Amino acid sequence: MLARRQRYPLQALQRRSQELKLQVDSLLSESRLKGVLDASKRRDIYQRCVQLKQAIDENKNALQKLNKADEPAPVGNYNQKKEEEHNLLDKLTHQLQELAVSISRENITEYASPYFLCLR
């Protein structure tokens, strides 16, 4: 059996961040392609936003706990790489928040419109 190559903790977090980025990009594309989404699709996208945000937060927490001493071998520009990962995770969080807010606004508009029409 082949021995698995030892993964560096920072490298593992970077890979996870890239997976999360792909998922966020996919979700953003899906939300844009559909144009006007029906309510169930918006709920689904909103729920996926929440789940992705939780995964990003877990990755951020792991990143914050990570120290240079955790690496089995020296890593060049360790602090810079760690900062870049933190910035990427912040960017993904911001993108998800914007999407969640826009979906929430669409839901409010959809549910509020008939109500306001009745008040006229």
Short mmCIF file of the C-alpha atoms (twelve columns), coordinates in Angstrom:
data_MODEL
# 
_entry.id   MODEL 
# 
loop_
_atom_site.group_PDB 
_atom_site.id 
_atom_site.type_symbol 
_atom_site.label_atom_id 
_atom_site.label_alt_id 
_atom_site.label_comp_id 
_atom_site.label_asym_id 
_atom_site.label_seq_id 
_atom_site.Cartn_x 
_atom_site.Cartn_y 
_atom_site.Cartn_z 
_atom_site.pdbx_PDB_model_num 
ATOM 1   C CA . MET A 1   0.000   0.000  0.000   1 
ATOM 2   C CA . LEU A 2   1.261   3.479  -0.802  1 
ATOM 3   C CA . ALA A 3   1.978   5.738  2.133   1 
ATOM 4   C CA . ARG A 4   0.047   8.977  2.122   1 
ATOM 5   C CA . ARG A 5   2.132   12.072 1.837   1 
ATOM 6   C CA . GLN A 6   2.034   14.094 5.019   1 
ATOM 7   C CA . ARG A 7   -0.011  17.245 4.586   1 
ATOM 8   C CA . TYR A 8   1.067   20.484 6.055   1 
ATOM 9   C CA . PRO A 9   -1.682  22.053 8.186   1 
ATOM 10  C CA . LEU A 10  -1.575  25.388 6.359   1 
ATOM 11  C CA . GLN A 11  -1.640  23.627 3.008   1 
ATOM 12  C CA . ALA A 12  -4.693  21.615 4.081   1 
ATOM 13  C CA . LEU A 13  -6.492  24.816 5.084   1 
ATOM 14  C CA . GLN A 14  -5.564  26.412 1.773   1 
ATOM 15  C CA . ARG A 15  -7.062  23.466 -0.093  1 
ATOM 16  C CA . ARG A 16  -10.240 23.689 1.967   1 
ATOM 17  C CA . SER A 17  -10.427 27.430 1.268   1 
ATOM 18  C CA . GLN A 18  -10.169 26.754 -2.458  1 
ATOM 19  C CA . GLU A 19  -12.974 24.175 -2.226  1 
ATOM 20  C CA . LEU A 20  -15.124 26.715 -0.398  1 
ATOM 21  C CA . LYS A 21  -14.302 29.371 -2.996  1 
ATOM 22  C CA . LEU A 22  -15.464 27.049 -5.781  1 
ATOM 23  C CA . GLN A 23  -18.706 26.383 -3.904  1 
ATOM 24  C CA . VAL A 24  -19.330 30.092 -3.308  1 
ATOM 25  C CA . ASP A 25  -18.575 30.900 -6.958  1 
ATOM 26  C CA . SER A 26  -20.954 28.161 -8.062  1 
ATOM 27  C CA . LEU A 27  -23.697 29.450 -5.778  1 
ATOM 28  C CA . LEU A 28  -23.225 33.021 -7.007  1 
ATOM 29  C CA . SER A 29  -23.370 31.868 -10.631 1 
ATOM 30  C CA . GLU A 30  -26.479 29.829 -9.977  1 
ATOM 31  C CA . SER A 31  -28.226 32.753 -8.330  1 
ATOM 32  C CA . ARG A 32  -27.403 35.039 -11.269 1 
ATOM 33  C CA . LEU A 33  -28.288 32.583 -14.037 1 
ATOM 34  C CA . LYS A 34  -31.787 31.958 -12.839 1 
ATOM 35  C CA . GLY A 35  -32.773 35.627 -12.971 1 
ATOM 36  C CA . VAL A 36  -35.982 35.843 -11.029 1 
ATOM 37  C CA . LEU A 37  -35.975 32.788 -8.786  1 
ATOM 38  C CA . ASP A 38  -39.041 31.196 -7.288  1 
ATOM 39  C CA . ALA A 39  -39.416 31.286 -3.517  1 
ATOM 40  C CA . SER A 40  -38.305 27.691 -2.911  1 
ATOM 41  C CA . LYS A 41  -35.141 28.188 -4.970  1 
ATOM 42  C CA . ARG A 42  -34.330 31.382 -3.051  1 
ATOM 43  C CA . ARG A 43  -34.810 29.513 0.236   1 
ATOM 44  C CA . ASP A 44  -32.483 26.777 -1.008  1 
ATOM 45  C CA . ILE A 45  -29.810 29.292 -2.006  1 
ATOM 46  C CA . TYR A 46  -30.188 31.142 1.291   1 
ATOM 47  C CA . GLN A 47  -29.800 27.874 3.222   1 
ATOM 48  C CA . ARG A 48  -26.694 27.022 1.223   1 
ATOM 49  C CA . CYS A 49  -25.337 30.494 2.052   1 
ATOM 50  C CA . VAL A 50  -25.775 29.738 5.739   1 
ATOM 51  C CA . GLN A 51  -24.090 26.336 5.428   1 
ATOM 52  C CA . LEU A 52  -21.171 27.743 3.472   1 
ATOM 53  C CA . LYS A 53  -20.787 30.573 5.979   1 
ATOM 54  C CA . GLN A 54  -20.538 28.000 8.781   1 
ATOM 55  C CA . ALA A 55  -17.880 26.058 6.862   1 
ATOM 56  C CA . ILE A 56  -15.936 29.272 6.220   1 
ATOM 57  C CA . ASP A 57  -16.120 30.184 9.904   1 
ATOM 58  C CA . GLU A 58  -14.775 26.739 10.836  1 
ATOM 59  C CA . ASN A 59  -11.888 27.206 8.409   1 
ATOM 60  C CA . LYS A 60  -11.217 30.691 9.826   1 
ATOM 61  C CA . ASN A 61  -11.140 29.347 13.376  1 
ATOM 62  C CA . ALA A 62  -8.736  26.568 12.379  1 
ATOM 63  C CA . LEU A 63  -6.568  29.124 10.593  1 
ATOM 64  C CA . GLN A 64  -6.448  31.390 13.648  1 
ATOM 65  C CA . LYS A 65  -5.375  28.480 15.874  1 
ATOM 66  C CA . LEU A 66  -2.645  27.452 13.467  1 
ATOM 67  C CA . ASN A 67  0.943   28.312 14.373  1 
ATOM 68  C CA . LYS A 68  4.158   28.135 12.433  1 
ATOM 69  C CA . ALA A 69  5.320   25.523 14.929  1 
ATOM 70  C CA . ASP A 70  2.489   23.213 13.772  1 
ATOM 71  C CA . GLU A 71  4.202   22.734 10.421  1 
ATOM 72  C CA . PRO A 72  6.409   19.637 10.160  1 
ATOM 73  C CA . ALA A 73  8.920   21.567 8.028   1 
ATOM 74  C CA . PRO A 74  9.701   25.246 7.474   1 
ATOM 75  C CA . VAL A 75  7.243   27.128 5.276   1 
ATOM 76  C CA . GLY A 76  8.444   30.212 3.431   1 
ATOM 77  C CA . ASN A 77  6.393   33.392 3.932   1 
ATOM 78  C CA . TYR A 78  4.224   31.570 6.474   1 
ATOM 79  C CA . ASN A 79  2.637   34.685 7.964   1 
ATOM 80  C CA . GLN A 80  1.947   36.178 4.529   1 
ATOM 81  C CA . LYS A 81  0.297   32.954 3.327   1 
ATOM 82  C CA . LYS A 82  -1.778  32.789 6.479   1 
ATOM 83  C CA . GLU A 83  -2.868  36.415 6.012   1 
ATOM 84  C CA . GLU A 84  -3.778  35.768 2.362   1 
ATOM 85  C CA . GLU A 85  -5.969  32.836 3.438   1 
ATOM 86  C CA . HIS A 86  -7.656  34.996 6.045   1 
ATOM 87  C CA . ASN A 87  -8.333  37.687 3.422   1 
ATOM 88  C CA . LEU A 88  -9.779  35.099 1.022   1 
ATOM 89  C CA . LEU A 89  -12.104 33.774 3.721   1 
ATOM 90  C CA . ASP A 90  -13.191 37.325 4.581   1 
ATOM 91  C CA . LYS A 91  -13.937 37.972 0.903   1 
ATOM 92  C CA . LEU A 92  -16.013 34.782 0.650   1 
ATOM 93  C CA . THR A 93  -17.923 35.737 3.796   1 
ATOM 94  C CA . HIS A 94  -18.675 39.161 2.330   1 
ATOM 95  C CA . GLN A 95  -19.902 37.649 -0.951  1 
ATOM 96  C CA . LEU A 96  -22.207 35.267 0.914   1 
ATOM 97  C CA . GLN A 97  -23.566 38.074 3.086   1 
ATOM 98  C CA . GLU A 98  -24.353 40.186 0.023   1 
ATOM 99  C CA . LEU A 99  -26.122 37.261 -1.632  1 
ATOM 100 C CA . ALA A 100 -28.090 36.454 1.510   1 
ATOM 101 C CA . VAL A 101 -29.179 40.089 1.876   1 
ATOM 102 C CA . SER A 102 -30.295 40.307 -1.752  1 
ATOM 103 C CA . ILE A 103 -32.273 37.069 -1.420  1 
ATOM 104 C CA . SER A 104 -33.847 38.309 1.790   1 
ATOM 105 C CA . ARG A 105 -34.869 41.531 0.057   1 
ATOM 106 C CA . GLU A 106 -36.456 39.547 -2.771  1 
ATOM 107 C CA . ASN A 107 -38.394 37.506 -0.226  1 
ATOM 108 C CA . ILE A 108 -39.573 40.637 1.572   1 
ATOM 109 C CA . THR A 109 -40.601 42.232 -1.719  1 
ATOM 110 C CA . GLU A 110 -42.442 39.100 -2.802  1 
ATOM 111 C CA . TYR A 111 -44.335 38.735 0.454   1 
ATOM 112 C CA . ALA A 112 -44.808 42.436 1.101   1 
ATOM 113 C CA . SER A 113 -46.115 43.416 -2.319  1 
ATOM 114 C CA . PRO A 114 -49.546 41.764 -2.046  1 
ATOM 115 C CA . TYR A 115 -49.865 43.098 1.477   1 
ATOM 116 C CA . PHE A 116 -49.169 46.656 0.396   1 
ATOM 117 C CA . LEU A 117 -51.560 46.319 -2.522  1 
ATOM 118 C CA . CYS A 118 -54.332 45.423 -0.082  1 
ATOM 119 C CA . LEU A 119 -53.660 48.577 1.934   1 
ATOM 120 C CA . ARG A 120 -54.222 50.958 -0.982  1 
# 
